[in-house]
């Protein structure tokens, strides 16, 4: 599985195709902040960066997808922890 396929899969299901707007497909790299100043979706950029940084061109399709799932599940847990802290603080008020 190629990196572009993983990015395309994530972009297909993410709101308004914002993940791909942070990706320079021709150069196979994340666009600079300067280039994407009008996009304004940090979560889309975060997802893209996580997928790019953990991509292993030597891995099988199954390994690639397992790693993508792992990093997104880790992010989900971390975001859940932040939400939990906010809820706890809100309920304390």
N, C-alpha and C positions, 0 to 999 in steps of 0.2 A: 504494500500500500504506500502510495506516495504522500508526502506532506500535503500537497495541494488537495488531494482527495479528502483528507481528514479535515482540512480547513473548510472545504466546500460542504461537507456533511454538517459541520457545526453551524456554518453560515446559513444553510438551508432552513434550519429550525429556529434560529435566533431572530429576534424582532428586526424587521426591515433590512435584513442583510448587512447589518452593521459590522460584523466581524470582518468581512471581506474589504470593507472600506479602509481598514487599517493595514491591509496586506498589499504589498507590491508584488503582484504575481510574476511580472517579467523578471524582476531581480531576486525573487524568492526571499523576501525579507519584510520585516515590519516597517511600515512607513514611520518617519520621524514625527514627533509631536507637532512640529511646525507644519507639516503637510496635512495633518488631520485636525487642525484646530477647530474646524467647523463640525466635526462629527459628534464629539461630546458624549461618548458612551464608554466610560472607563471599564465597565464590566466586559464589554465586547473586546476591548483591547487586552484586558487581563486574560480572557479565555484564549485569545490568539497567542499571546506571549507564552502562556503555559503549554499550549500545544506545540509551538515551535521549539521551546527550550527542552521539551522532553522527547522530541521526535528522534528516532534512531533509524537511519536509512538501512541498516543491516537487519533490522527486526522483521519478523514475519507479519502478515496482516493481523493475525490473532494477537500477537504481542503488541503491535501498535495500538490496536483498539483497547486491549487490556490496560495499557499505560494511559491512554486518553481517559478511559473510565476512571482509573485510579486518581489521576490528578483533578478531575472534575468532582469526584466524590470527596476528596480532601478539601477542596475549595468549598463545597456544599457544607461540610462539617464546620469549617472555620466561620463561614457566614452565619450558620445556625448558632454558633457560640456567641457571635456578636449580637444577633437578634435576641438571644436569650438574656444577655446582659442588659440590653435596652429595655426589654420587657420587665425584668426584675426591677430595674431602676424606676420605670414608669409606675409599676404597681406599688413601689415604696412611697411615691409622692402622695 
